[in-house]
Amino acid sequence: MCGIQHKISLCSHAHSYVINIRNKELIAAFGERVRQLRQEKGLTMEQLAANANIEYKQLSQVERGKTNATISTIYALAKAMNISVGELMNLSGF
């Protein structure tokens, strides 16, 4: 009876919460960090994308702060640069 409506409401509320936690400043800072480390390693975007087994367009969007990278993408980028996820996520101010 009322329980079904309550569950739908919670699901809807939870979904809107996920959308609202996007942090543009953090996403941009992560992109800058990826670019900084890639350049320090002497890698082109094409090389890093290929090494991480992701599309060039996806890497471009990450570096420009246009997309919220998944945990799997973060792991792939770190592995491709031979660094830890912790080192990749070492963001000043966060």
All heavy atoms as an XYZ file, in Angstrom:
730
protein
N       0.822     -1.178      0.000
C       0.000      0.000      0.000
C       0.869      1.244      0.000
O       1.500      1.536     -0.995
C      -1.013     -0.073      1.145
C      -0.510      0.069      2.548
S      -1.891     -0.338      3.647
C      -1.558      0.658      4.993
N       0.970      1.956      1.058
C       1.708      3.212      1.107
C       3.218      2.992      0.957
O       3.921      3.863      0.509
C       1.407      3.912      2.425
S       1.634      5.679      2.354
N       3.697      1.797      1.338
C       5.124      1.497      1.259
C       5.682      1.600     -0.143
O       6.800      2.037     -0.349
N       4.916      1.210     -1.126
C       5.384      1.266     -2.511
C       5.601      2.719     -2.916
O       6.624      3.064     -3.480
C       4.392      0.560     -3.458
C       4.406     -0.943     -3.172
C       4.734      0.844     -4.900
C       3.362     -1.725     -3.932
N       4.668      3.583     -2.594
C       4.829      5.000     -2.929
C       6.042      5.590     -2.212
O       6.785      6.368     -2.785
C       3.577      5.779     -2.559
C       2.398      5.444     -3.445
C       1.142      6.171     -2.995
O       1.077      6.680     -1.886
N       0.153      6.198     -3.865
N       6.260      5.185     -0.972
C       7.386      5.692     -0.192
C       8.708      5.280     -0.836
O       9.614      6.085     -0.961
C       7.287      5.179      1.250
C       8.350      5.731      2.143
N       8.424      7.067      2.448
C       9.386      5.141      2.781
C       9.453      7.278      3.242
N      10.044      6.118      3.461
N       8.810      4.044     -1.287
C      10.038      3.573     -1.922
C      10.308      4.337     -3.215
O      11.432      4.710     -3.485
C       9.956      2.070     -2.216
C      10.098      1.224     -0.984
C      10.069     -0.239     -1.329
C      10.162     -1.079     -0.076
N      10.069     -2.497     -0.354
N       9.295      4.590     -3.983
C       9.461      5.349     -5.222
C       9.957      6.753     -4.894
O      10.867      7.259     -5.521
C       8.145      5.388     -6.026
C       7.832      3.982     -6.563
C       8.232      6.381     -7.167
C       6.452      3.845     -7.160
N       9.399      7.355     -3.874
C       9.804      8.691     -3.461
C      11.270      8.704     -3.036
O      12.023      9.580     -3.417
C       8.908      9.172     -2.325
O       9.369     10.407     -1.844
N      11.688      7.700     -2.261
C      13.076      7.629     -1.822
C      14.011      7.453     -3.007
O      15.060      8.073     -3.087
C      13.278      6.474     -0.833
C      12.761      6.701      0.577
C      12.942      5.446      1.407
C      13.484      7.868      1.222
N      13.627      6.598     -3.936
C      14.438      6.363     -5.117
C      14.587      7.654     -5.913
O      15.674      8.005     -6.337
C      13.809      5.266     -5.967
S      14.788      4.854     -7.413
N      13.505      8.349     -6.092
C      13.538      9.607     -6.827
C      14.412     10.618     -6.100
O      15.223     11.301     -6.700
C      12.118     10.137     -6.979
O      12.144     11.407     -7.574
N      14.278     10.683     -4.785
C      15.075     11.616     -3.988
C      16.551     11.246     -4.072
O      17.397     12.103     -4.264
C      14.602     11.615     -2.534
C      15.455     12.465     -1.644
N      15.452     13.830     -1.722
C      16.368     12.137     -0.693
C      16.313     14.311     -0.837
N      16.867     13.306     -0.210
N      16.861      9.978     -3.973
C      18.250      9.532     -4.038
C      18.844      9.886     -5.398
O      19.977     10.324     -5.499
C      18.351      8.031     -3.781
N      18.067      9.727     -6.451
C      18.557     10.030     -7.792
C      18.881     11.519     -7.927
O      19.927     11.882     -8.443
C      17.533      9.592     -8.840
C      17.970      9.884    -10.237
N      19.001      9.195    -10.823
C      17.552     10.790    -11.133
C      19.187      9.669    -12.040
N      18.313     10.633    -12.252
N      18.027     12.376     -7.431
C      18.305     13.808     -7.543
C      19.504     14.185     -6.688
O      20.254     15.080     -7.038
C      17.080     14.632     -7.152
O      16.762     14.473     -5.798
N      19.728     13.494     -5.582
C      20.894     13.764     -4.734
C      22.174     13.457     -5.505
O      23.117     14.231     -5.487
C      20.823     12.929     -3.452
C      22.068     13.055     -2.613
C      22.304     14.218     -1.885
C      23.012     12.050     -2.563
C      23.444     14.368     -1.123
C      24.150     12.188     -1.804
C      24.362     13.347     -1.085
O      25.491     13.483     -0.331
N      22.211     12.363     -6.231
C      23.390     11.994     -6.996
C      23.715     13.079     -8.017
O      24.854     13.455     -8.192
C      23.198     10.618     -7.684
C      24.320     10.333     -8.654
C      23.096      9.521     -6.641
N      22.730     13.605     -8.663
C      22.940     14.655     -9.654
C      23.518     15.907     -8.992
O      24.394     16.549     -9.530
C      21.622     14.986    -10.384
C      21.217     13.801    -11.268
C      21.750     16.248    -11.216
C      19.828     13.911    -11.835
N      23.072     16.229     -7.791
C      23.472     17.467     -7.132
C      24.863     17.436     -6.505
O      25.358     18.480     -6.119
C      22.449     17.842     -6.060
C      21.138     18.253     -6.683
O      21.096     18.722     -7.804
N      20.054     18.060     -5.958
N      25.496     16.267     -6.388
C      26.807     16.245     -5.747
C      27.953     16.529     -6.719
O      29.092     16.564     -6.347
C      27.074     14.925     -4.997
C      27.109     13.742     -5.945
C      26.106     14.744     -3.854
C      27.629     12.469     -5.308
N      27.661     16.748     -7.971
C      28.690     17.070     -8.971
C      29.389     18.360     -8.550
O      28.761     19.372     -8.271
C      28.019     17.221    -10.329
C      28.973     17.503    -11.450
C      28.187     17.552    -12.762
N      29.033     17.940    -13.835
C      29.663     17.091    -14.645
N      29.491     15.801    -14.472
N      30.432     17.514    -15.602
N      30.701     18.320     -8.503
C      31.488     19.462     -8.065
C      32.364     19.918     -9.224
O      33.394     19.305     -9.516
C      32.321     19.067     -6.848
C      33.084     20.228     -6.273
O      33.727     20.981     -6.996
N      33.037     20.362     -4.962
N      31.971     20.970     -9.882
C      32.673     21.432    -11.087
C      34.115     21.818    -10.804
O      34.999     21.572    -11.621
C      31.912     22.591    -11.729
C      30.598     22.167    -12.335
C      29.872     23.327    -12.965
C      28.538     22.862    -13.511
N      27.787     23.928    -14.144
N      34.368     22.429     -9.653
C      35.732     22.835     -9.319
C      36.632     21.617     -9.124
O      37.776     21.606     -9.574
C      35.751     23.705     -8.057
C      35.109     25.067     -8.244
C      33.585     25.042     -8.148
O      33.029     24.075     -7.576
O      32.946     25.970     -8.676
N      36.117     20.606     -8.469
C      36.887     19.374     -8.257
C      37.142     18.656     -9.581
O      38.259     18.185     -9.842
C      36.147     18.452     -7.280
C      36.821     17.109     -6.972
C      38.198     17.327     -6.356
C      35.944     16.297     -6.039
N      36.141     18.599    -10.431
C      36.290     17.956    -11.738
C      37.335     18.692    -12.571
O      38.188     18.075    -13.209
C      34.926     17.882    -12.459
C      33.996     16.932    -11.704
C      35.090     17.444    -13.909
C      32.546     17.005    -12.136
N      37.315     20.016    -12.534
C      38.304     20.813    -13.270
C      39.700     20.613    -12.692
O      40.678     20.471    -13.438
C      37.918     22.288    -13.238
N      39.820     20.583    -11.365
C      41.125     20.374    -10.722
C      41.688     19.000    -11.063
O      42.892     18.854    -11.306
C      41.003     20.543     -9.212
N      40.827     17.991    -11.108
C      41.286     16.657    -11.479
C      41.800     16.661    -12.923
O      42.851     16.092    -13.216
C      40.173     15.613    -11.309
C      40.604     14.252    -11.746
C      41.487     13.516    -10.977
C      40.152     13.718    -12.941
C      41.919     12.260    -11.396
C      40.573     12.469    -13.365
C      41.459     11.735    -12.590
N      41.086     17.303    -13.816
C      41.517     17.391    -15.207
C      42.870     18.063    -15.346
O      43.740     17.604    -16.104
N      43.065     19.136    -14.591
C      44.356     19.829    -14.603
C      45.465     18.918    -14.079
O      46.584     18.925    -14.597
C      44.278     21.106    -13.764
C      43.413     22.187    -14.381
C      43.182     23.362    -13.449
O      43.937     23.527    -12.463
O      42.229     24.128    -13.703
N      45.142     18.124    -13.065
C      46.120     17.191    -12.489
C      46.510     16.125    -13.511
O      47.686     15.792    -13.649
C      45.538     16.549    -11.227
C      46.415     15.528    -10.568
C      47.576     16.155     -9.851
N      48.303     15.115     -9.119
C      49.570     15.203     -8.799
N      50.263     16.283     -9.104
N      50.166     14.235     -8.150
N      45.539     15.597    -14.224
C      45.823     14.598    -15.256
C      46.744     15.206    -16.306
O      47.760     14.603    -16.686
C      44.524     14.062    -15.899
C      44.836     13.202    -17.114
C      43.707     13.273    -14.887
N      46.420     16.400    -16.782
C      47.239     17.069    -17.808
C      48.659     17.315    -17.297
O      49.641     17.056    -17.998
C      46.596     18.380    -18.240
C      47.449     19.132    -19.278
C      46.758     20.374    -19.796
N      45.688     19.961    -20.688
C      44.473     20.478    -20.678
N      44.149     21.429    -19.832
N      43.564     20.050    -21.522
N      48.765     17.807    -16.061
C      50.077     18.092    -15.472
C      50.935     16.830    -15.426
O      52.093     16.844    -15.868
C      49.895     18.653    -14.056
C      51.185     18.765    -13.269
C      50.956     18.858    -11.758
O      49.835     18.740    -11.275
N      52.027     19.057    -11.032
N      50.378     15.747    -14.909
C      51.138     14.505    -14.797
C      51.463     13.915    -16.166
O      52.569     13.403    -16.379
C      50.373     13.498    -13.939
C      50.276     13.855    -12.453
C      49.276     12.953    -11.756
C      51.647     13.757    -11.787
N      50.517     13.997    -17.089
C      50.765     13.483    -18.440
C      51.936     14.216    -19.077
O      52.835     13.597    -19.656
C      49.507     13.652    -19.303
C      49.728     13.239    -20.761
C      48.497     13.457    -21.614
N      47.994     14.817    -21.659
C      48.545     15.808    -22.383
N      49.639     15.605    -23.092
N      47.992     17.013    -22.386
N      51.944     15.534    -18.947
C      53.025     16.323    -19.528
C      54.361     16.052    -18.835
O      55.397     15.958    -19.497
C      52.672     17.811    -19.487
C      51.540     18.152    -20.432
C      51.051     19.586    -20.302
O      51.277     20.262    -19.293
N      50.347     20.060    -21.320
N      54.334     15.904    -17.496
C      55.552     15.570    -16.765
C      56.135     14.235    -17.218
O      57.348     14.057    -17.236
C      55.284     15.518    -15.256
C      55.115     16.866    -14.610
C      54.774     16.778    -13.134
O      54.841     15.666    -12.546
O      54.429     17.822    -12.551
N      55.251     13.311    -17.584
C      55.673     11.983    -18.043
C      56.083     11.997    -19.516
O      56.535     10.991    -20.045
C      54.553     10.956    -17.848
C      54.091     10.791    -16.421
C      54.961      9.817    -15.701
C      54.459      9.597    -14.275
N      55.374      8.777    -13.516
N      55.909     13.132    -20.182
C      56.279     13.251    -21.583
C      55.360     12.485    -22.522
O      55.766     12.071    -23.606
N      54.098     12.332    -22.110
C      53.129     11.599    -22.922
C      52.225     12.559    -23.681
O      51.833     13.601    -23.154
C      52.253     10.714    -22.033
C      52.937      9.583    -21.271
C      51.994      8.989    -20.237
C      53.422      8.526    -22.244
N      51.898     12.200    -24.911
C      50.872     12.936    -25.636
C      49.514     12.432    -25.165
O      49.412     11.371    -24.534
C      50.987     12.706    -27.159
O      50.702     11.329    -27.429
C      52.362     13.095    -27.680
N      48.484     13.175    -25.505
C      47.135     12.719    -25.167
C      46.835     11.402    -25.871
O      46.205     10.517    -25.285
C      46.104     13.788    -25.528
C      46.166     15.000    -24.622
S      44.953     16.265    -25.065
C      43.444     15.443    -24.601
N      47.273     11.275    -27.109
C      47.047     10.036    -27.864
C      47.707      8.848    -27.169
O      47.110      7.779    -27.055
C      47.588     10.171    -29.298
C      46.821     11.154    -30.155
C      47.314     12.602    -30.031
O      48.195     12.890    -29.186
O      46.794     13.449    -30.768
N      48.950      9.047    -26.695
C      49.669      7.961    -26.022
C      48.983      7.561    -24.722
O      48.804      6.370    -24.450
C      51.116      8.372    -25.745
C      51.971      8.485    -26.977
C      53.313      9.138    -26.678
O      53.409     10.065    -25.863
N      54.356      8.667    -27.356
N      48.606      8.556    -23.909
C      47.960      8.238    -22.634
C      46.620      7.554    -22.863
O      46.315      6.562    -22.195
C      47.785      9.496    -21.779
C      47.106      9.270    -20.426
C      47.823      8.197    -19.599
C      47.010     10.572    -19.652
N      45.843      8.052    -23.794
C      44.543      7.428    -24.074
C      44.733      5.980    -24.504
O      44.029      5.088    -24.015
C      43.794      8.213    -25.146
N      45.689      5.734    -25.378
C      45.940      4.361    -25.838
C      46.421      3.483    -24.691
O      45.948      2.353    -24.523
C      46.966      4.373    -26.968
N      47.343      3.993    -23.868
C      47.869      3.216    -22.737
C      46.798      2.910    -21.700
O      46.846      1.876    -21.033
C      49.039      3.946    -22.077
C      50.262      4.034    -22.960
O      50.358      3.371    -23.996
N      51.205      4.884    -22.580
N      45.848      3.823    -21.539
C      44.771      3.647    -20.561
C      43.576      2.907    -21.160
O      42.616      2.604    -20.456
C      44.319      5.003    -20.026
N      43.643      2.647    -22.471
C      42.561      1.961    -23.179
C      41.237      2.730    -23.075
O      40.183      2.159    -22.809
C      42.403      0.519    -22.686
C      41.635     -0.338    -23.667
O      41.652     -0.090    -24.868
N      40.943     -1.348    -23.157
N      41.353      4.056    -23.247
C      40.160      4.902    -23.293
C      40.209      5.705    -24.590
O      41.257      5.818    -25.228
C      40.040      5.847    -22.074
C      41.192      6.863    -22.030
C      39.957      5.064    -20.777
C      41.037      7.944    -20.966
N      39.093      6.265    -24.979
C      39.025      7.079    -26.188
C      39.741      8.414    -25.964
O      39.683      8.993    -24.879
C      37.561      7.353    -26.566
C      36.765      6.113    -26.928
C      37.207      5.507    -28.251
O      37.609      6.271    -29.154
O      37.151      4.270    -28.365
N      40.378      8.903    -27.027
C      41.031     10.208    -26.985
C      40.036     11.285    -26.534
O      40.356     12.128    -25.695
C      41.597     10.551    -28.367
C      42.151     11.956    -28.462
C      43.468     12.219    -28.143
C      41.329     13.015    -28.858
C      43.973     13.508    -28.219
C      41.827     14.305    -28.931
C      43.146     14.547    -28.621
O      43.632     15.825    -28.685
N      38.829     11.239    -27.081
C      37.795     12.226    -26.749
C      37.492     12.212    -25.249
O      37.311     13.266    -24.636
C      36.528     11.946    -27.551
C      35.403     12.924    -27.297
C      34.187     12.614    -28.143
C      33.069     13.574    -27.821
N      31.888     13.329    -28.636
N      37.463     11.021    -24.662
C      37.196     10.915    -23.226
C      38.314     11.571    -22.425
O      38.064     12.320    -21.485
C      37.029      9.447    -22.821
C      36.691      9.261    -21.357
C      36.540      7.809    -20.971
O      36.731      6.895    -21.768
N      36.206      7.573    -19.722
N      39.562     11.304    -22.799
C      40.694     11.926    -22.108
C      40.641     13.442    -22.267
O      40.866     14.181    -21.306
C      42.019     11.372    -22.633
C      43.279     12.026    -22.044
C      43.321     11.881    -20.530
C      44.520     11.429    -22.694
N      40.330     13.908    -23.447
C      40.223     15.339    -23.694
C      39.172     15.968    -22.782
O      39.402     17.028    -22.182
C      39.866     15.590    -25.161
O      39.642     16.955    -25.394
N      38.039     15.316    -22.656
C      36.974     15.832    -21.793
C      37.391     15.824    -20.328
O      37.066     16.745    -19.583
C      35.693     15.029    -21.997
C      35.056     15.276    -23.343
C      33.850     14.396    -23.595
O      33.694     13.338    -23.000
N      32.988     14.829    -24.503
N      38.123     14.798    -19.909
C      38.614     14.743    -18.527
C      39.572     15.902    -18.284
O      39.433     16.647    -17.308
C      39.295     13.385    -18.226
C      40.069     13.439    -16.906
C      38.272     12.262    -18.186
N      40.559     16.064    -19.161
C      41.562     17.109    -18.970
C      40.957     18.511    -18.997
O      41.455     19.404    -18.326
C      42.669     17.001    -20.024
C      43.619     15.855    -19.774
C      44.908     15.966    -20.573
O      45.096     16.950    -21.335
O      45.744     15.049    -20.435
N      39.905     18.717    -19.762
C      39.260     20.024    -19.839
C      38.209     20.215    -18.747
O      37.566     21.267    -18.682
C      38.627     20.222    -21.216
C      39.673     20.364    -22.322
C      39.060     20.574    -23.695
N      38.319     19.387    -24.130
C      37.044     19.380    -24.492
N      36.330     20.479    -24.498
N      36.459     18.260    -24.865
N      38.029     19.225    -17.877
C      37.054     19.337    -16.796
C      35.627     19.294    -17.269
O      34.733     19.826    -16.631
N      35.389     18.639    -18.401
C      34.047     18.583    -18.983
C      33.281     17.327    -18.601
O      32.092     17.228    -18.863
C      34.124     18.662    -20.516
C      34.767     19.925    -21.030
C      33.966     21.140    -20.653
C      34.582     22.408    -21.211
N      33.922     23.603    -20.715
N      33.962     16.358    -17.994
C      33.290     15.116    -17.610
C      33.780     14.663    -16.248
O      34.924     14.936    -15.868
C      33.510     14.017    -18.674
O      32.659     12.907    -18.382
C      34.946     13.544    -18.725
N      32.918     13.998    -15.548
C      33.222     13.460    -14.222
C      33.772     12.047    -14.417
O      33.024     11.127    -14.724
C      31.936     13.451    -13.388
C      32.190     13.242    -11.926
O      33.313     13.088    -11.480
N      31.116     13.235    -11.167
N      35.078     11.879    -14.295
C      35.713     10.589    -14.542
C      35.217      9.535    -13.550
O      35.032      9.813    -12.370
C      37.231     10.721    -14.432
N      35.022      8.316    -14.056
C      34.617      7.212    -13.187
C      35.831      6.680    -12.439
O      36.987      6.950    -12.810
C      34.003      6.061    -14.006
O      35.025      5.511    -14.847
C      32.817      6.534    -14.839
N      35.572      5.897    -11.421
C      36.656      5.257    -10.677
C      37.476      4.370    -11.607
O      38.706      4.356    -11.532
C      36.087      4.454     -9.484
C      35.483      5.416     -8.461
C      37.155      3.580     -8.852
C      34.702      4.744     -7.368
N      36.821      3.680    -12.515
C      37.533      2.813    -13.461
C      38.448      3.626    -14.371
O      39.577      3.210    -14.655
C      36.537      2.013    -14.311
O      35.805      1.142    -13.495
N      37.996      4.778    -14.822
C      38.821      5.639    -15.669
C      39.995      6.196    -14.877
O      41.127      6.241    -15.374
C      37.984      6.784    -16.279
O      36.947      6.211    -17.089
C      38.832      7.723    -17.109
N      39.760      6.604    -13.659
C      40.830      7.114    -12.797
C      41.894      6.041    -12.603
O      43.096      6.303    -12.736
C      40.264      7.603    -11.450
C      39.399      8.845    -11.677
C      41.382      7.877    -10.449
C      38.547      9.237    -10.487
N      41.462      4.813    -12.331
C      42.400      3.705    -12.157
C      43.195      3.457    -13.434
O      44.420      3.288    -13.405
C      41.647      2.441    -11.737
C      42.549      1.234    -11.633
C      43.393      1.074    -10.540
C      42.563      0.272    -12.639
C      44.234     -0.024    -10.451
C      43.409     -0.829    -12.557
C      44.239     -0.977    -11.460
O      45.079     -2.052    -11.388
N      42.516      3.449    -14.584
C      43.184      3.205    -15.866
C      44.220      4.290    -16.161
O      45.318      3.991    -16.645
C      42.153      3.123    -16.991
N      43.893      5.548    -15.880
C      44.832      6.642    -16.115
C      46.052      6.525    -15.201
O      47.186      6.707    -15.649
C      44.141      7.995    -15.913
C      43.102      8.370    -16.972
C      42.297      9.588    -16.520
C      43.779      8.630    -18.315
N      45.813      6.215    -13.939
C      46.932      6.058    -13.004
C      47.843      4.916    -13.446
O      49.072      5.075    -13.500
C      46.401      5.803    -11.587
N      47.259      3.796    -13.781
C      48.039      2.634    -14.216
C      48.835      2.965    -15.477
O      50.009      2.600    -15.592
C      47.104      1.450    -14.451
C      47.810      0.160    -14.751
C      46.837     -1.000    -14.839
C      47.581     -2.276    -15.216
N      46.692     -3.394    -15.408
N      48.218      3.671    -16.418
C      48.877      4.026    -17.676
C      50.056      4.979    -17.457
O      50.987      5.011    -18.258
C      47.870      4.647    -18.640
N      50.019      5.749    -16.362
C      51.118      6.670    -16.050
C      52.074      6.097    -15.009
O      52.974      6.798    -14.538
C      50.552      8.029    -15.598
C      49.890      8.801    -16.720
S      49.484     10.507    -16.283
C      47.940     10.278    -15.384
N      51.844      4.838    -14.630
C      52.686      4.155    -13.638
C      52.747      4.899    -12.309
O      53.817      5.069    -11.711
C      54.101      3.921    -14.186
C      54.103      2.981    -15.360
O      53.482      1.918    -15.310
N      54.782      3.365    -16.426
N      51.593      5.372    -11.866
C      51.472      6.028    -10.570
C      50.287      5.420     -9.832
O      49.462      4.723    -10.418
C      51.284      7.561    -10.703
C      50.005      7.894    -11.490
C      52.508      8.211    -11.340
C      49.671      9.378    -11.541
N      50.199      5.705     -8.542
C      49.068      5.207     -7.762
C      47.856      6.112     -7.968
O      47.990      7.280     -8.360
C      49.428      5.173     -6.272
O      49.560      6.502     -5.778
N      46.695      5.557     -7.681
C      45.473      6.356     -7.713
C      45.596      7.511     -6.723
O      45.185      8.638     -7.010
C      44.237      5.476     -7.418
C      42.997      6.330     -7.197
C      44.006      4.478     -8.538
N      46.200      7.245     -5.574
C      46.395      8.293     -4.574
C      47.212      9.456     -5.100
O      46.891     10.621     -4.851
N      48.289      9.148     -5.841
C      49.117     10.213     -6.416
C      48.323     11.001     -7.457
O      48.398     12.222     -7.518
C      50.377      9.642     -7.041
C      51.327     10.702     -7.551
C      52.640     10.157     -8.094
O      52.942      8.972     -7.896
O      53.364     10.942     -8.730
N      47.558     10.298     -8.261
C      46.746     10.966     -9.278
C      45.693     11.865     -8.621
O      45.413     12.961     -9.104
C      46.063      9.937    -10.180
C      45.168     10.453    -11.294
C      45.910     11.439    -12.202
C      44.611      9.309    -12.103
N      45.146     11.425     -7.514
C      44.083     12.180     -6.841
C      44.620     13.228     -5.855
O      43.840     13.876     -5.173
C      43.164     11.207     -6.083
C      42.406     10.252     -6.978
S      41.308     11.079     -8.142
C      40.179     11.901     -7.026
N      45.917     13.432     -5.812
C      46.508     14.417     -4.906
C      46.235     15.810     -5.452
O      47.031     16.374     -6.203
C      48.014     14.159     -4.760
C      48.660     15.046     -3.726
O      47.974     15.745     -2.981
N      49.967     15.031     -3.688
N      45.104     16.374     -5.066
C      44.629     17.649     -5.601
C      44.762     18.748     -4.541
O      44.208     18.617     -3.450
C      43.167     17.545     -6.047
C      42.867     16.422     -7.060
C      41.361     16.296     -7.248
C      43.562     16.688     -8.370
N      45.452     19.802     -4.870
C      45.602     20.926     -3.934
C      44.247     21.564     -3.662
O      43.468     21.789     -4.578
C      46.542     21.973     -4.534
O      47.811     21.410     -4.754
N      43.984     21.847     -2.427
C      42.768     22.550     -2.053
C      41.546     21.674     -1.847
O      40.472     22.159     -1.564
N      41.704     20.350     -2.006
C      40.557     19.457     -1.820
C      40.885     18.397     -0.817
O      41.897     17.883     -0.680
C      40.135     18.798     -3.142
C      39.496     19.775     -4.082
C      40.234     20.409     -5.060
C      38.140     20.060     -3.993
C      39.649     21.307     -5.932
C      37.553     20.959     -4.862
C      38.309     21.589     -5.827
